[in-house]
Amino acid sequence: MTARPGRPGRERNYLLTLAYDGSGFSGWQRLGGGARTVQKTLEDALSSVLGERVNVIGAGRTDAGVHAEGQAANFRTSSGLGADELRSALDGALPPDLCCVSIREAVPEFHARYRAVAKTYAYRFHDGPVRDPFEARWSLHVGRRLDERSMREACAVLVGERDYSALTNAKEDARGFVRNLLETRVERRGDLVATWWRSASAPTASSITRRA
């Protein structure tokens, strides 16, 4: 779907909130070789709607198969389309597994990655006696009943600033891996146990010092 771009004017900076089923995507970041990624799919749709090449900046990256409920991103355009018109046109241009939940104009200097304050990651486990095919995309089935109380206590120990370099295979010259975990939650709903991990987006002062 291609919308009428409207009269070109001043450059605008738009903030998007996205939701997507990551099952059919090779992650967020644009890749070579024609790989289907969230960033490429979104940029292609926006370029079609606006009639100009668009570069989308995401607040973070997701790996292949990872879903998102509130992924923030921004892009700039000289199109005269307003936010409501743009969201409606984009809705018709995007595939069923990627949705623009909201869009609004942001201040010119806004940058989705550098202005992010925190990020929340969710992991779901299904511990029913029989695998649920309708939960296969959204949760990991485990073969025994989980003790959510013990999980809650164990997760709470990780809150605070930690060095997570032991959990990565990155090279020594990669950026620091000190992060500040702000909050964890563990909740049960029937046979589903969900865990949430909220961390500060910006590297901590100590990790910046390590890279200096």
Sequence and secondary structure as in RCSB ss.txt:
>XXXX:A:sequence
MTARPGRPGRERNYLLTLAYDGSGFSGWQRLGGGARTVQKTLEDALSSVLGERVNVIGAGRTDAGVHAEGQAANF
RTSSGLGADELRSALDGALPPDLCCVSIREAVPEFHARYRAVAKTYAYRFHDGPVRDPFEARWSLHVGRRLDERS
MREACAVLVGERDYSALTNAKEDARGFVRNLLETRVERRGDLVATWWRSASAPTASSITRRA
>XXXX:A:secstr
      S  S EEEEEEEEE GGGSS SS  STT   HHHHHHHHHHHHHTS    EESS   TT  EEEEEEEE
EE     HHHHHHHHHHHS TTEEEEEEEEE TT  TTTT  EEEEEEEEE SSS  GGGTTT EE SS   HHH
HHHHHHHT EEEE GGG    TTS   EEEEEEEEEEEETTEEEEEEEEESS  HHHHHHH 
